[in-house]
Amino acid sequence: MSTACCAIHYQSVADEIKFNGEYPARGFDGTIFFSDCAGFTRLAEKISAELLIERLHILFSGTDKIMQRHGGTKIKTIGDSYMACFGAPLPQQDHARRAVNAALDVIDFLCDFNAGQPFPIEMRIGIHSGEFMGGVVGKDRMQFDIFGDNVNIASRFESSGEKGRINVSETVFQQVSELFNCENRGEIALKNKNPMKAYFVTGRLKEDAR
């Protein structure tokens, strides 16, 4: 999906705020993407703060473009973490496929980004599908955000993953297994959650997976 198409997502929120003065939270069925830079604290000890911020800016700007291309909605960055969703604020029937394609493209982009760098940035990615709430909360710097237990689970799938790999939940696997190569991890421990089935996505089974 093009940048212009992605802008429609944000415009739908802005238009409702313009006409109604608010964008109350509502339910969505979608897919949540989290990424985090592994070993970021140690990296910050090795390079200057200015260089680190410059590298993050390039990394997240590239990730922004990938999300836009696949129709994702960037939610926020917090330090070295990046959060996006698919299927909100506008519905997408193929939200899981879009999220996994975006994740694979992020991994490819990261390889190019790190080429020739003495201190490469390594990333974990976690993806989970399910129902969540989305809306605009507060009046200052109003922006679309998502909430709910499935958002927390997606974050746990990121933190329980491995560097350079895409860790997805059973609900994602069920939607994309015919399009992507998936490595069964069995049940994994999640912080403050019961163990859940997990899979590493290792690539596309066929070109039309895009």
Solvent accessible surface area in square Angstrom, and as a share of the most:
residue,aa,sasa,rsa
1,M,78,0.35
2,S,60,0.38
3,T,83,0.49
4,A,74,0.57
5,C,54,0.32
6,C,2,0.01
7,A,50,0.39
8,I,96,0.49
9,H,6,0.03
10,Y,95,0.36
11,Q,98,0.44
12,S,35,0.23
13,V,10,0.06
14,A,48,0.37
15,D,54,0.28
16,E,42,0.19
17,I,38,0.19
18,K,159,0.67
19,F,156,0.65
20,N,102,0.52
21,G,40,0.38
22,E,90,0.41
23,Y,9,0.04
24,P,66,0.42
25,A,54,0.42
26,R,80,0.29
27,G,56,0.53
28,F,23,0.10
29,D,89,0.46
30,G,0,0.00
31,T,0,0.00
32,I,0,0.00
33,F,0,0.00
34,F,26,0.11
35,S,1,0.01
36,D,22,0.12
37,C,3,0.02
38,A,15,0.12
39,G,29,0.28
40,F,44,0.18
41,T,101,0.59
42,R,156,0.57
43,L,16,0.08
44,A,44,0.34
45,E,137,0.61
46,K,127,0.54
47,I,25,0.12
48,S,60,0.39
49,A,70,0.54
50,E,135,0.61
51,L,78,0.39
52,L,13,0.07
53,I,110,0.56
54,E,96,0.43
55,R,19,0.07
56,L,16,0.08
57,H,126,0.56
58,I,81,0.41
59,L,0,0.00
60,F,21,0.09
61,S,38,0.25
62,G,11,0.10
63,T,2,0.01
64,D,34,0.18
65,K,135,0.57
66,I,8,0.04
67,M,2,0.01
68,Q,53,0.24
69,R,116,0.42
70,H,20,0.09
71,G,0,0.00
72,G,1,0.01
73,T,1,0.01
74,K,66,0.28
75,I,9,0.05
76,K,58,0.24
77,T,53,0.31
78,I,120,0.61
79,G,60,0.58
80,D,23,0.12
81,S,32,0.21
82,Y,1,0.00
83,M,14,0.06
84,A,0,0.00
85,C,0,0.00
86,F,1,0.00
87,G,1,0.01
88,A,0,0.00
89,P,9,0.06
90,L,59,0.29
91,P,114,0.72
92,Q,18,0.08
93,Q,185,0.82
94,D,44,0.23
95,H,12,0.05
96,A,1,0.01
97,R,57,0.21
98,R,44,0.16
99,A,0,0.00
100,V,0,0.00
101,N,0,0.00
102,A,0,0.00
103,A,0,0.00
104,L,19,0.10
105,D,16,0.08
106,V,0,0.00
107,I,32,0.16
108,D,82,0.43
109,F,55,0.23
110,L,11,0.06
111,C,86,0.51
112,D,109,0.57
113,F,21,0.09
114,N,27,0.14
115,A,74,0.57
116,G,86,0.83
117,Q,72,0.32
118,P,103,0.65
119,F,80,0.33
120,P,67,0.42
121,I,2,0.01
122,E,76,0.34
123,M,2,0.01
124,R,52,0.19
125,I,0,0.00
126,G,0,0.00
127,I,0,0.00
128,H,5,0.02
129,S,4,0.02
130,G,17,0.16
131,E,130,0.58
132,F,7,0.03
133,M,86,0.39
134,G,0,0.00
135,G,0,0.00
136,V,18,0.11
137,V,107,0.62
138,G,47,0.45
139,K,152,0.65
140,D,121,0.63
141,R,213,0.78
142,M,67,0.30
143,Q,100,0.44
144,F,14,0.06
145,D,22,0.12
146,I,6,0.03
147,F,79,0.33
148,G,37,0.35
149,D,79,0.41
150,N,33,0.17
151,V,14,0.08
152,N,68,0.35
153,I,17,0.09
154,A,0,0.00
155,S,32,0.21
156,R,54,0.20
157,F,0,0.00
158,E,15,0.07
159,S,66,0.43
160,S,30,0.20
161,G,13,0.13
162,E,79,0.36
163,K,112,0.47
164,G,38,0.37
165,R,71,0.26
166,I,3,0.01
167,N,0,0.00
168,V,0,0.00
169,S,0,0.00
170,E,43,0.19
171,T,53,0.31
172,V,0,0.00
173,F,53,0.22
174,Q,120,0.53
175,Q,87,0.39
176,V,0,0.00
177,S,38,0.24
178,E,139,0.62
179,L,39,0.20
180,F,2,0.01
181,N,63,0.32
182,C,36,0.22
183,E,79,0.35
184,N,104,0.53
185,R,68,0.25
186,G,32,0.31
187,E,117,0.53
188,I,20,0.10
189,A,85,0.66
190,L,9,0.04
191,K,149,0.63
192,N,127,0.65
193,K,59,0.25
194,N,125,0.64
195,P,76,0.48
196,M,50,0.22
197,K,101,0.43
198,A,0,0.00
199,Y,13,0.05
200,F,5,0.02
201,V,8,0.04
202,T,75,0.44
203,G,15,0.15
204,R,51,0.19
205,L,94,0.47
206,K,101,0.43
207,E,121,0.54
208,D,106,0.55
209,A,0,0.00
210,R,129,0.47
